[in-house]
């Protein structure tokens, strides 16, 4: 599986440098001089890092063979990737690479099957994308037992491979899914300790303790009457 480490946003100057939107916690390692980076689309690469520098908080990279602004412009919007096998596990027990979460079975604290994690989205907080266990039916959102406690990048939703920065469980925010009444094929659940108290990668399981109504809200199901949120 390919993980995103960055995205080329635009050319910088006239000599082929590009500005890179960083999607990794280890930019100096992932973009080290001489590093060969696969790309999405694949036809844009692979790209070899010739030099890098930081300028006004932005990472500027010169890739081998890219020597003028026209060539740099052709790379605009290109995703820079890394094979998930190279990422290695996170050193923090409350942080997980997207690739570790994708594929995990999801159950509630009462043991009720919910579905399976198919993606992780990053909208200022981390959201688990869950394919429901039974197409067309909604699992109950009522959970029991204590909520877990414990120790969650900005930017557009990735349209390429999954980001390589580990997902962390931080403060909960409201999940928002499709418009109410629309057909749904996925649930969006905030990846926060209060809602996801247990992640067992080795067992292939993730436990959620959703507050009442969360799963219905995430899937766009009608809920109690009240003011519409934005």
C-alpha positions in Angstrom: 0.0 0.0 0.0 1.3 3.5 -0.9 1.2 6.2 1.8 1.3 9.9 1.1 4.3 11.9 2.4 3.6 15.1 0.5 1.9 16.9 -2.4 3.6 19.3 -4.8 1.6 22.5 -4.7 3.3 24.9 -7.1 6.6 25.9 -8.7 8.9 28.2 -6.7 11.1 30.5 -8.8 12.4 29.8 -12.3 15.0 27.1 -11.7 12.7 24.1 -11.1 12.1 24.2 -7.4 8.7 23.2 -6.1 6.8 23.9 -2.9 5.7 20.7 -1.1 2.7 20.4 1.2 4.2 18.0 3.9 2.0 15.0 5.0 4.6 13.3 7.2 6.0 13.9 10.7 9.5 13.1 9.4 10.1 15.4 6.4 13.8 15.5 6.8 13.9 11.8 6.6 11.3 11.2 4.0 12.7 13.9 1.7 16.4 13.3 2.3 18.8 14.2 -0.6 19.0 11.2 -2.9 15.6 9.8 -1.9 13.6 8.3 -4.7 9.9 8.9 -4.3 7.1 7.1 -6.2 4.3 9.4 -7.4 0.6 9.4 -8.0 0.0 9.6 -10.9 2.8 7.2 -11.5 3.7 8.8 -14.9 5.0 11.9 -13.0 7.8 9.9 -11.4 9.6 8.5 -9.7 11.3 11.7 -8.5 14.7 11.9 -6.9 15.4 14.6 -4.3 18.3 16.7 -5.5 18.1 19.4 -2.8 15.7 20.7 -0.2 15.4 23.8 2.0 12.8 25.5 4.2 11.6 28.9 3.3 9.0 30.9 5.3 7.7 27.6 6.8 7.4 25.9 3.4 9.4 22.9 2.2 11.1 23.6 -1.2 12.5 20.7 -3.1 14.6 20.5 -6.3 14.1 17.2 -8.0 16.7 15.7 -10.3 16.1 16.6 -14.0 13.6 19.4 -13.2 15.5 22.5 -14.1 13.0 25.2 -15.1 9.6 26.5 -14.1 7.8 24.8 -17.0 8.9 21.4 -15.9 8.1 22.2 -12.3 4.6 23.4 -13.3 3.9 19.9 -14.8 4.4 18.4 -11.4 1.7 20.6 -9.8 -0.7 18.5 -7.7 1.5 15.4 -7.8 1.3 13.1 -4.7 4.6 12.0 -3.3 4.3 8.5 -1.8 6.0 5.8 0.3 5.5 2.1 0.5 3.7 1.3 3.8 6.4 -1.4 4.6 8.9 1.4 5.0 6.9 3.5 7.4 7.2 1.1 10.4 5.0 1.2 13.4 4.4 4.4 15.4 6.3 4.7 18.6 3.3 6.1 20.4 0.7 3.5 21.6 -2.1 6.0 20.9 -1.0 6.8 17.3 -1.5 4.5 14.3 -0.6 4.7 10.6 -3.6 4.7 8.4 -2.5 1.4 6.9 -2.7 -0.2 10.4 -6.3 0.9 10.8 -7.6 0.1 7.4 -9.2 -3.4 7.3 -9.8 -3.6 11.1 -13.2 -5.1 12.1 -15.3 -2.6 14.2 -17.5 -3.7 17.1 -19.2 -1.8 19.9 -18.3 -2.1 23.6 -21.2 -4.6 23.9 -19.7 -6.8 21.1 -22.1 -5.8 18.4 -20.5 -5.9 14.9 -20.5 -2.5 13.2 -18.5 -3.0 10.1 -14.9 -2.6 8.8 -12.5 0.4 8.5 -12.0 1.2 4.8 -10.2 4.5 5.0 -9.0 7.3 7.4 -9.8 10.9 6.4 -8.1 14.0 7.8 -10.2 17.1 8.2 -8.4 18.8 11.0 -9.2 15.7 13.0 -9.1 12.1 12.1 -12.2 10.3 10.9 -12.6 6.6 10.5 -14.5 5.5 7.4 -16.4 2.4 8.2 -18.3 0.1 5.8 -21.4 -1.1 7.7 -21.6 -4.8 8.5 -25.0 -5.1 6.8 -25.7 -3.1 3.7 -28.9 -1.1 4.2 -29.1 -1.5 7.9 -27.8 0.6 10.7 -26.2 -0.8 13.9 -27.5 0.6 17.1 -25.5 3.5 18.5 -26.1 2.7 22.1 -22.9 1.7 23.8 -22.2 0.7 27.4 -19.3 0.7 29.7 -16.8 3.4 30.5 -15.3 5.5 27.7 -11.6 5.2 27.2 -9.3 8.0 28.2 -5.9 8.8 26.7 -3.9 11.0 24.6 -5.6 13.8 16.3 -3.3 17.2 10.0 -5.2 19.8 8.1 -5.8 20.3 4.4 -8.0 18.9 1.7 -9.2 15.3 1.9 -6.6 13.1 0.2 -7.6 12.0 -3.3 -4.5 9.8 -3.6 -3.0 7.2 -1.3 -3.4 7.3 2.5 -1.2 9.9 4.4 1.7 8.5 6.2 1.4 10.6 9.4 0.0 8.5 12.2 -3.5 9.1 13.3 -3.8 10.1 16.9 -6.8 10.1 19.2 -7.5 13.7 20.3 -10.6 15.8 21.3 -13.9 14.8 19.7 -15.6 16.9 17.1 -18.9 16.2 15.4 -18.9 13.8 12.5 -20.7 14.8 9.4 -21.9 12.3 6.7 -24.1 12.5 3.6 -27.3 14.6 3.6 -30.1 13.1 5.6 -32.2 10.7 3.6 -29.4 10.0 1.1 -28.3 6.5 0.5 -25.3 5.6 2.6 -22.5 3.1 2.2 -20.2 4.3 4.9 -20.0 5.6 8.5 -17.8 8.4 9.6 -16.6 8.1 13.2 -14.1 10.5 15.0 -10.9 8.7 15.9 -10.8 9.9 19.5 -10.2 8.0 22.7 -13.6 8.8 24.2 -15.3 7.1 21.2 -12.6 4.5 20.2 -11.3 3.2 23.5 -9.5 0.1 22.1 -7.5 -0.6 19.0 -6.0 -4.1 18.7 -4.1 -4.2 15.5 -2.7 -7.7 16.2 -6.2 -9.1 16.7 -7.6 -7.1 13.7 -10.2 -5.4 15.9 -11.2 -1.9 16.9 -13.8 -1.1 19.6 -16.0 1.9 19.6 -18.2 3.4 22.3 -20.4 5.8 20.3 -22.6 8.3 22.1 -26.4 8.0 21.3 -27.1 9.0 17.7 -23.5 9.2 16.5 -23.7 6.3 14.0 -27.0 7.6 12.7 -25.6 11.1 12.3 -22.4 9.8 10.6 -24.5 7.9 8.1 -27.0 10.7 7.5 -29.9 9.0 9.2 -32.7 11.2 10.6 -32.2 12.0 14.2 -34.2 13.9 16.9 -35.7 17.2 15.9 -33.6 20.3 16.5 -31.7 23.1 14.9 -29.6 22.2 11.9 -25.9 22.3 12.3 -23.2 23.7 9.9 
